[in-house]
């Protein structure tokens, strides 16, 4: 895996989605390019994806090696897989050998694209964190051009929630020296064990510890990032999260509640959500800290993943 500096240079220069037709850019694994289903314009969480050099201001949520799975759900009740596409270092989507030709795809029905990903237990590197970002949604199929694309009002959604945990140390000089807190965080294996929902149900994330990505760490504080199933951020009242360093230091047990007026409705289809939890004034001897949480739409096209990239 490339280091972070290499990854940022590559993605900033080339890894944006193509907006051109499949005939010119998407060379299929086999068959006639003009008869191969391809991927056209896509919108992810409210932001249209464009190729580098065509006015794009930010990085996009797809990178080299990402795979999209295309499916159809025909009006006659049949369904099937159109095929898989791999994002390349040139910023295009290359169809794999299983991609159907245009004539093999039903012209009447529903169509979807999905970047499949579980909420992976180990997200300790940026790449693993990115891999857990499950993206998908409905698209339109143009049987004339053989393109799958998002039409007006359509978008691909972040299907997992983005969990952001911010911890700042106590500023009392008797608590931490300038570099002591940073050394403490860097030397620890930090694992998130569970979230308590509504004071009744305890969710163990996937039945095992989750290790988040240390997105930012210095003497002033730390930011942890993790993709989790959206049901794990839906709660009312107070919730619990524990973060356990593996170096023998005290477990940080954080109790937190949503900001006033914020709730999650379990009946809603929750997509594109970011839960930010902030814990302040962490002391050396403190084992319980209290914080506040805010839920906000995740509609930045993936750019926040890159800020403070230190993987």
Secondary structure, 3 states (H helix, E strand, C coil): CCCHHHHHHHHHHHCCCCCCCHHHHCCCCCCCHHHECEECCCEECCEECCCCCCCCCCCCCCCCCCEEEEEEEECCCCEEEEEEEEECCCCCEEECCCCCEHHHCCCCEEEEEEECCCCCCECCCHHHHHHCCCEEEEEEEECCCCEEECCCCCCEEECEEEEEEEEEECCCCCCCCCCHHHHHHHCCCCEEEEEEECCCEEEEHHHCCEECEEEEEECCEEEEEEEEEHHHHCCCCEEEEEEECCCCCCCEEEEEEECCCCCCCCCCCCCCEEEEEEEEEECCCCCEEEEEEEEEECCCCCHHHCCCCCC
